[in-house]
Amino acid sequence: MKRLLLLLALGSLSTGAETRLVDRVDPFLGTAPLTKVEDIGFKPPWRVWAGLTFPGASMPNGMVQLSPITKFGSGAGYEYEDDTIQAFAHTNKGHWNLCYIPIMPVAGEVDPDDFSSTFSHDQESASPGYYQVLLKRHGINAEFTTTLRGGIHRYTFPEKAAKKLVVDLAVSNERVRDWKIDQDGDHAFKGFQNAHEKVYFHAVANHKITAIRSLNPKGRRSISVVDFEDAGEPLEIRIGLSFVSTENAKLNLEKELDGKDFAGVRKEASDTWETLLSKIRVEGGTDKQQGMFYSCLYRSFLWPVLRSDVNGEFTNQNRQVVRKDFRYYTTPSLWDDYRNKLVLLGTLEPEVTNDVIQSMIDVGQCSGFMPTFFHGDHAAPFISGSYLRGLRGYDVKSAYELLLKNATVESRRARPHLDEYIAKGYVSTPPVEHPRVETKAKAGVTKTLEYAYDDYAVALMAGELGDEANRELFMKRSRNFRNVFDAETGLMRGRLEDGGWVTPFDPKFPYYEYMYREANAWQSTFFAPHDTEGLIALYKGKDDFEAQLDRLFTLPWEPDHIAMNINSFIGQYCHGNQPDHSFPWLYHFIGKPEKSQAILDEIMERFYGMDGGKTLCGMDDAGEMSAWYVYAAIGLYPYSPADDDYIVSAPLFDRVQLRMNPESTLTIRREGKGRKLGGIDYDGEKIDGYFVDHAELARGKELVIRTEAAPE
């Protein structure tokens, strides 16, 4: 039934017999939790996070994400197993934040203690730029579509029902400090909600507003109710957002929505997504693989999001309203998505990427340091990799100066424990008796590994800019990963201040930030994407390294090792979290890509679209989990995102056309029926090894990846 509703809803947007790529996207991917113990790896005492994605309407990297809320305080506000909708919010990410400006339509009188509505997935549909659901309690069919900075709500009420909106500004996924709502003429209302950010809105209705009043629920702050006259047609609310002022919210609304009807805005949103998705066209594979591919490609372009208005104004890091000559975006989720998603963003949306980097520079000039996210200093590989791949539409000198400061001046805003890292060559781990998963410390092993990689990225940038002294300094520091390698166990292990090893040592035990960040020793040990040959050299030989890799993918997970965001395993390898996502390609470095391919194929088949198709094996993390699939499926992966090359594997598809830039399209052709990687040719010439350069691919020639049957 739901599929039929979706096809009917999209039918007016399809042209000819060709299936539009937006029709292959399932915005519900990642909204359902994992439930099977065999998939999770242990019996969870709580709801497993899964994708923490939202199904609502948004434009690529747009300011507005208009999406249903089934549970405030949950990751993205929407949990697929729920059967009640609380409101429709206007901002979303999936990290337990945002969900600003919640609005809920009500037919008849409003119960301030409960104005939610039950719903059924059979009467719910979504596609890029559009969301629809029937609110059973109120008999209201709710539809939404968006522009970059605005959106339209369309509510079809039961005949003769009193039309009301609850604007519940006291809640969001964050603590709300204050809010305001005022009527602005017969058809408009405006205001703000102040939580972690202060967001302003201006809304215009097609029905006359008769009153805006407050009601007081039991045990919580008040709600606002907007009453309307009945105009005998669906109630439409056009809303503009701004992070500057209500005046700018109104301006955004006028510039993006005036003179446009719901169907027209919906078509513009769909066409925008179609244009973006069509930058990669795939042929072959199964329907499931193509659907998963385009669903993941869609999810890769929802964050970071726009924060500047149509007049160029935005509120900077110092809470000053400024106007600059670039579009201002939120800082990416760097710890997660520097690995792959930001590389994909730079390839398909270079102008957006340039502005994202310039926005980060602006943040850095306000705060004194290039922004980081969560852990590590991964603006360095993001910017160095972007520079090497030809993106230069930002202040390169300022970017480099900020990256240097991050790498040389200790600060909680940049690299905590940097002085110790420079002095010792590693970040130490304090001795703790009986550490638990939740034990807080320095995550010293992870910091050492990541700082070493970030140093490498800074060295690359220094080399490109002719700063030879710093290139040598940071290249030397990039080898610090070796300082936490324990030759006796063959694993990266916590070191004490005096240089001794942390004991006792259980390499299978996961930690949130003791020794390792959201990982155990196995999920951390093989992270040296800038010097994998140097990593291998730490072992007795390639056979010894291969045996350790085999253990990574075969040692069973201990069912009593339970961490909330570490699940879905192949041996000790965890695809449900990011730290080891490059490890499946490691067999390439010892000449056995067929072993890598077997693991890659298992991950793509097993961990995407689980439990009936709506589930990812872990948190999407602003598109990182999705971008991993996109790259693995086309046979190219940015193994070291600070560099400008890709490691090659066997594509899922017979043919891929990837628009590398406006002038050229790369063709990737799979030749052969097996899954074992054979020869690689580009533009008719054989490629030695398993890596291809971005600049070569950008010429837009044909990459032929030959495959054959693996030996029995």
N, C-alpha and C positions, 0 to 999 in steps of 0.2 A: 504493500500500500504506500509506504513512504517513498519507495523508488518511483512509483507511478506519479505521486504528487510532485516529486522533484522534476521528473521528465516533463510533466505538463507545465510546471512553472517555468522551465527553461526553454520550452518549445518555441516561444515567440522570439527567443534570442538566437536560435540556430538558423543557419542559412544553408540551403542546398542539402545534399545528402551527406556531406562531410561532417563527422562528429567534431564538435568544438572541444578544445582541450579543457576548457573550464568544466565541461560535462563529466570529465574523468576524475575531477577533484572531489574528495570526500572531506569536507571541513570538520566532520565529527571524529576524524582519526586522532587518537590520543586522548579522547575525553573519557574513555572507560578504563577502569582499573584492571590490573591483572588479578585473577582469582585462583588459578591452578597452582598448587604447590610445586608441581614439576617444572613449571615455567619460572616461578619466582625463585626457587632454590631453597626455600624454608617455609615454615608455616607462620605467616605474619600475624602479629597480634593487633594489627591496625589495617586500615585501607591502604593498599600499596598505591603510591603516587601515580604511576604510569605517566602518561604524556603531559598532564597539566596544560592542556590546550583548550581553546575556546572555539565554538562553532559559528560565532556571529559574523556580521558584515564588516569588512574593512577594505580600504584600498592598499596597494603595496606601500609599506612604510608610512602609512597615513597617520595623522594625529588621532583619528577617531576609530575605535573598535566597538561597534554597537552589538552587544552580545547578551544573552540571557544569563541570569544569576539564579542558580538553584541553591547555593549555599555560600553566604559571605564567610570569608576567612579561609576558604579553600583555595588551592593554587590559582586557578583561573576563574573561580566562581561557578563553574559549571561541571557537574559530575553526572555522567551519563546514566547511572543507575537511579538517580533521583527522579521523582515523579511530580515535583512541585517547583514552580518558578516564582521567585521572590520579587524580581524586578528585571529591568533591562538597563545595563550600564553602558557608558560611553568610552571607557578606556580599559585596556587589558594587555597583559603580557604573559601571565602564567607563573609568576614568582611570588604569589601571596600579596601582591600589592595592587595599586590602582583600583579599578572597578568604580570609577568616579561617576557622579551624577546619575544615580539610579532612579528610574521612572517606571511606574506600573499603571496600566489602564484598569479601571474598575467600572463595571456596569451596575448602576444602582447605588445604594448607600455604602459608605466605606466603613468597614470595621477596623479601627486603628490598631487593634491587636493582631489582626491577621487579614491581610488583603492579597495574599498569595493565591495562586491558582494551580490546580493539577493540570497535567498535560500528558500526552502520549506521543511516543516517537513515531507512531503511525500517522500522526497529524502534524508532523514537524518536517521541515526541509531546509536545506542550505546549499548554497553554491558561492563561489567567490564574489563578494560584493552584495550578497543577499542572504537574509535569514527569515524564516516564517514558522509560526507555531499557532495552534489553536489553544487558547486558554479555556479549558473546559468549564471551570467554575463560573466564569463571566460570560461564556459564549462569544468571546472576542477572537477574531482572527487577526493576529499581529504580524506585521511585515516590516522589514527594515532594509534600508540601503544607505550607502554612504558616498561622500566625496572625500577629499583629503582632510578637510577640517570641519566637516559637517555631516549631517545625516538626516534622513526622513523616517519618521515613524508613521505607519498607516495602520489604523485600527478599524476593523469592520465590526461594529457592535450589533447585537440583536435589535430588531426593529423596535423603536419607541423606548429603548433603554436609556436611562440617564447616563451621560458620558462624563467620566471623571478621570483625572490623572492624579496619582499619588507621586509626589516628588520627594523622595526620602533622602534628603541631604545629610541626615545625621549619621549615615552609615556608608562605608566603603570597605575595601579589603585592608584599609589602614585606619588608624585612629583619626577621627575627624575632630579638628579643633573648633572650627566654627563654620557657619554657612549663612547664606542670605538668599531670599527669593522675593521679587517684587513684580507686580503687574506693570506692564508698559503699554498702555493703550488697550483698545478693545480686544486685540487678538494676540498679544505678545506678553511674555514674561522673561525675566532675566535674573541673574544672580551669580553666586559663586559657591564653591565648596573648597575648604582649606584643610588638607590633610598633609601628606609629605610634600605635595605640590599644591599650589593654589590654582584651581581651574575655574574659569569663568564661562558662562553660557548665555546665549540669547536665543530664545525660541519663539517661533511664530506659528499660530494655529489657523486652520481654515474655518474654525467655528469661533463664535464670539465667546469670550471669557466672561462669566457672570460673577465670579468671586474666586479669590485665593484665600484659603483659611487654614488654620492650624488645628490639628488634633493631637491629643496626648495619649500615646499608648502606655500601658502599664509597665513600669520598670525600665523605661528608656526614654530618650529624648523625642521631641515632637516630630510629626510628619506634616507636610504641606499638601493640601488637596486643591486642585484646580478644577472648578466646575465650568461646564460649557453649555451653551444653548445648542439644541439639536438643529443641525442644518440639513438633515435628510440625506447625508452622504457620509462615507467613511471619514473619521477624524484623522487629519494629518498634522503632524508636528514637525516642523523644519527647525533644526537646531544647529547653531554654530558654536564651536568651542574656541577658546583662546587661553593661553597661559600668561596673558598680559593684562587684559581688561575686558569688561562687558562690551565696550565700544568696539574693540577689535573682534570680539566674538560675533557681533552684529555685522561688521564689515566682512568677515569670513563667510558668514551666511549669505549676505547679499551677493558677493562676488562668485560664489560657487553654486548657489541654489536658486537665485532669482530667475524666474521665467522658465524653470524646468519642472516637469511633472515627475511623479514617482517612477513611471516606466522609463522615462528618458534618463534619469539619474542611474537607475539600475542597469540600463544598457551601457551607459558610459563606464560604470564600474566593471561590468562583465567584459567589455571590450578592452579595457586597460589591462585586466588580468590576462585576457587571451593574448594580447600583444606580448606581455612579459613571458608567459608560459611557452609561447611559440618560438622563443629564442633557443629552446632545445626541443627538437622533434625526434621522436624515436619510432623505429619500425621493428616489428617482430616482438618476441616475448609473448607472454600470456596476457589476457585481459587484467588479471590481478596485478601483474607486474607493471603494466602501463598505468593502471589506476593508482597503485602505490607510488610510482615515480612522480606523477603529476600532483598527487596529494602532498608528497614531500617537497616538491619544488615550490608549491604554493606556500607551505608552512615556512619555507626558508626566507620569505620576503615580508614577514609581518613585523619584524623588529630589527634594528632600532626604528624609532618613530619620530615624525616631524614635530617640532615644537615652535617653529616660527610662523608668523601670520602672513596673510597675503600682502601686507604692506612692508614685510621684511623685519618687523619687530619681534623680539623675543625677550624673555627674562633670563639673564645670564646666571652663572653660578653664584655671583654676589648679590642676587636678587635685584639687579638693576635692569630697567627696561632699556634695551639698546636696539639699534638697527644696523645690520651689516649686509655685505654684498654676497652672502651665501645663505643657504637654507640651514637652519639650526636643527640638529637631531639629538636625541638622547644618546648617552654613551652606550655602546654595545655591551652585551654580556660577555666580556672579553675572556674570562676564564674558560668559558664553554665554547664560544663560537669562533674564536680566532683560529681554531683547528681546521675549519673547513667552510663554515657558512659565510664568513667575511671574505674569503677568497671567491666564493660563488657570487656574492654581492658585487665585488669589484669587477668580475668578468661580465656579468649581465647588466649591472646598473652602475657603471663607472662614475656618472655624475653624482649619484646619491652617495657613493663611497667617498668621493672627494670632499663632499660637504660634511659627511660624518667625521672624517679626519680633521677638517677645519673646525668643526664643532668641538672636537676633543682638544684641539689646540687652544680654542677660546676658553674652555674649562680650565686648562692648564695655566693659562695666563692669568686667570682669576685666582686660582688656588696656589700657584707656584709649582705644581707638579702635573705631569701628564696623568690623566685619570687612569685608574686601574679598576678592576671589578673582581671582588671576592677574594682572589688569591693570585699570586704571581704578578708580573709586570708585562702583560701580553699585548699592550699597545705597541710594544717594540716589534714583535713578529708581524703584527697586523700592518703597521706602517712601512716597515722595511720590505715586506713582501709586496705590498701595494706599489711601492716605489719601483722595485725591480720589475714588476709586471707592467710598468709604464704609466702609472697614475701619478700625475704631478699637479693636479688642480687644487693645491693648497699651499700654505706657507711652509715650504720644505725646511728652510733654515730654522724657523721657530719650532717645528716639530722635532728636529734633531736636537736642538738645545734642551728641550724639555726631556727628551729621552735620555740624554746624557745626565741631566740633573737627577732623574729617577734612579739612574744606575750608579750614582756617586755620592748622593746625599741621603742619609737614612731619614725616613719619615714614615709614619703610619699611613700617610696618603699615597705612598709609593711602594718602597720596599722595606718593610719591617725587618729588623735584625740584619740590616745590610752591613753595618760596621763589623759584626762578628763574621759574616760571610766573607768580607774582604780580608780580614785578619787571619782567619783560620782556613778559608777555602771551603767552609761548610757552615750550615746553621745547626747548632747543637740541639740535642734533645735532653730535657731534664729527666733525672731518674724519678720514676713514680712507681710506688708499690701497687701492684694489681691494677694497672690502667684498664679502663672500660672503653667501650665504643665512644662514649661521650666525653672522655677525658680531654680537657683543653690544655694545649701547650703550643709549641711553635710550629708544629707540622714540619719539623726541620728537614727531613729527607725530601719531602715534596718541594719545599722552598729552595733547597740546594739544587735539585734537578731543574726546576723551572727558572731560577735565576741564571743558571748556567746557559740554558737555551735563550733566555732573553738577552744575555750578554752577547751571544752569538749574533742575534738579530741586530743589536746595536753595532757590533763589529762590521756587519755587512753594510749598514747604512754609512758608517764612518768611511769604509773603503770606497763606496760610491761617491762620497763627497770630498774625497781627497784628504781625509784626516787620518794619516797613516799611523800616527802615534796611538791614537785611540783604537784604531783597528787592531793593532798588535796587542794592546792592553786587554781589550775585551775578548779577543780570540783566545788569549791565554786563559782568561777567567772562564771561558766557555767549557774548559776541560775540568772544571770543579766537580762535575757529576761523578768523577772517578773517586772522589774523596769519601763518598758514602757507600762505596761498593765493598762488601764483605766477601773476600775470595773464598772463605771457608764454606759459606752457604750459597755463594753464587747469586746473592741478592743485595739490593740496596737496603741498608739497615741504619737505624738511628745511632748517632755517635754522641757520646757525652762531651762535656766541655774539655775534659782532660784527654780526649782522643779515644777512649775506650768505647766498646760497643754496648748498646743497651741490652741488658739481660734481666730476666729470661726473654726469649725471642720466639714468638709464634708467628711465622710469616703468613699464615692464613687468616690471622685475626684482623678485622677491619677497624679503622679509626676514622673519626671525623676530622680531628686535627692534632692527634698525638703521633708523632713520627711522620704519618702520612695524612694527606688531605683527602677525605672521602675515599679511602682505598686501603688495601693491605700491601704487603711487600711485593707479592706477585703482580699486582695491578700497577705497581710503580717502577719496578726494576728496569724495564726495557725502554724507559723514556730517555732517549738521546737522539732525537730525529736529526740533529745537526751533525752528529758524529757516531752513527751506528757502527761503522767499521771500528772506531775506537772502543765502543761498547763491547763488540765481539772480541776484541783483543784482550779484554780483561779476563776472558776465559782461557782454558788450556788450549783450545782450538775450536774450529767450527763444529766439530762433532760434539764437543762438550756444550757449546752454545745451543746447538740443535736439541740436545737432550734436555736442556733446561727449558727451552721453548715448548717442547713436547709436554713437559710437566705442567707448564702454565695452562695448557689447553686440556689436560687430562686429570690432574689431581682433583678429586671431588670436593665440592663446597661442603663445609661443615654445617649441618642444619641448625646448630645452636649458635652460629655466628650471624646475628641478626642486626642489620643496620637499615635505617629507614629508606635510604636512597641508593642502596647497593644491592641489586638483584638481577636476575636473568643471566645465567652463567653458562659458559662452555669451559668446564674445569674450573680454574680460578679466574679465567678471563671474564670480565663483567661488561656486558654491553649496555646494561641499564644505567651506567654512569660514564662520564667522559674520559677519565684519566688514561685509560688504556686503549682508546679507540684506534690508534695507529698500529697497534701490535699485530693484528692479523697479517700485515704485509711483511713482517720481519723475515719470513722464510725466503723472500726474494733475495736477501743479502747473503744467503748461503747457497744460492743456486737451486732452490727448490720451490719455485713459485706455485707448483701444483698443490703443495701443502697449504700455502696461503689461500689459494683459490677455494679449496674445500671448506675452509673456515669462513671465508667471505660469503660463499653460497649458503652455508648453513645460517649465518646471521641474517642475510636478506630474506631467506625463506621462513625462518623460524621466529624472528623477533620483531617483524613489522606486520601489522594487521592481525595480531593474536586475538584469541578469545572471540571469534566471530567477526573480526575485521576492524573493530573500533579502537584497538589497543596498541600502544607502543610499549616496548619492554622497559622503558625508563622515561624520565622527564625530558621533554623535547628541548628544554633550555634555549628558548628563543630561536629555535630552528637548527641547532647543531645536530641533533639526532636525525632530523629530516635531511639535512645537507649531506650527512654521511652516506645515506642511502642513494641520494642523487649521484654522488661521485662514484660510489662502488658500482652502481648499476650501469654507468657509461664507460667504466673501465679506466678512469683517471682519478687519482686521489692526491691532494696536496700533502704529501707525507711530512714535509717540513714547510709549513706555511710561510716562514720567513724567506724561503727561497722561491725561485721562479720556475720550478719544474714540478712534474707530476710523476708518480709511480704508476705503472701500467698493470692492469689485470684484465681478465676476460669479461667483456661487457655482457649484460643480460640480453641486450638487443642486437639484432642483425645489423642495424644501421642507425647511427646517431648523427644529427646535424646540429652543431653547436655554434651559435652566432658569437664569435669571439669579439667582434667589434662591428661598427656599422658597415665597414667595407668588406669584411670577409667572414665566411662561414666554414668552420672545420667539419669535415666528414670523418666519422669513425666507423669503420666497417669491420665486422667480425667475419672472419673467413675460417670455416671449419665447424664441425658439429660438437666437438668435445668441449671440455672445460679446462683442460691443461693448457697453460699459456705456452705458445710456441714462439715463432718469429714475430718481429715488429718492424713494419716498414712505414716510412713517412715520405710522401711525395716520391714514391718509387725507390727510395734508398733505405737500406737496412739500418736499423737502430741497434747499436751495441748496448747491451744492458737492458734495464727496465725503466729508464727515466726519459721523459721528453720535455723539452723546454717550452715555456709559455710563448716566448717570442716566435719560435718556429711554428707552433700551433696557430698563432695569430695570423700567420700568412694565409690560412684558410685552405690548405691542401688536404689530401686524404691520408688518414692514419689507418693502416691496415693491421689488425691484431689477429694473428693466426692462432687457432686453438686446435687441439687434438685430444683424443681419448686418453685419459690417464691410465697408466699400467695397472693391471689387477693386483 
